[in-house]
Amino acid sequence: MAPSVPAKDEGGAGPLVSGWAVGTPGPVSTGPLVRVRRAAPVPGPGELLLRVEACGVCRTDLHLAEGDLAPHRPATVPGHEIVGRVAAVGEGVAVFRTGDRAGGAWLRATCGECRWCRSGRENLCPRSRYTGWDADGGFAGLAIVPEAFAYRLPEDRDAASLAPLLCAGIIGYRSLRRSALPPGGRLGIYGFGASAHLAAQVALAEGATVHVLTRSARARALALELGAASAGGADDPPPEPLDSAVLFAPVGDLVPVALAALDRAGTLAVAGIHLSDIPVLNYQRHLFQERELRSVTSNTRQDGRDFLAVADRIDIRVTATPYPFDQADRALADLAADRVSGAAVLVAG
């Protein structure tokens, strides 16, 4: 499969583009991702057509493929960490031009009119739409991205290192802010994959002490290499009480573990869009003394702009495992089995 080059339909119906779609959601072992060849998309008003250079493989893609998140439409092409070149623009596009480098992320559309949008909280818009869930995403050679929700990307970084910034990075950044980490505070990070290894670098750059708790020995080694003060098992207590914590692993059993590790007035932010059931909490042990439990829902475009600026300023290091586009199913299986160090990224040939 050559996803970056549309092929002509033998019947003369126009160019086709190759990619992957979620067929029947289910465990990765059942092969929920299927190869597809479809008519090349055409940008509408205010839209960019991107020729995909790379697309990150996010845990949300895994949740969609396995059915943890109900599909919003059948046979959708997943992928929402899209790095590409503008191949064509629709009517009314004002900022981007053909040949520009641009990125498409998870948040794709909001109404702009509800009280959430008008108060700067568009991530809570009830009419929000998402790339790879409500519309085809970047597991294909071409992808449509609304200009209003696209990000301009630097020319001096390779596509594989940029892709994880567009969801793992942005959501990690919002989760870090939701954890209310005080200046110079003690941060616990539970799970250490694509999002966590980027959020940790932001926290370290801001002077935090970071303790990583994860089941993966490879991830613990990466955490220490990046500057974490300690790295232990997911159920282990950190070496000191935490001011804040972020739960990146989609494991509800870790919620009481992380809450118990908080100091007085500490805050736990749960980063994932999906979480297994949370066990019964004990008020005295897990919530008393003004500990807080917060969820994280998507992100705003300002989160994206702020994070990309920070990532550039601190020269953030992206640990990425590249896969050819025709191995998207293997990348998803490796992600499910925790065989990926950092972020999995599909790279066009």
Secondary structure, 3 states (H helix, E strand, C coil): CCCCCCEECCCCCCEEEEEEEECCCCCHHHCCEEEEEEECCCCCCCEEEEEEEEEEECHHHHHHHHCCCCCCCCCCCCCCCEEEEEEEECCCCCCCCCCCEEEECCEEECCCCCHHHHCCCHHHCCCCEEECCCECCCCECEEEEEHHHEEECCCCCCHHHHHHHHCHHHHHHHHHHHCCCCCCCEEEEECCCHHHHHHHHHHHHCCCEEEEECCCHHHHHHHHHHCCCEEECCCCCCCCCEEEEEECCCCCCHHHHHHHHEEEEEEEEECCCCCCCCCCCCHHHHHCCCCEEEECCCCCHHHHHHHHHHHHHCCCCCCEEEEEHHHHHHHHHHHHCCCCCCEEEEECC
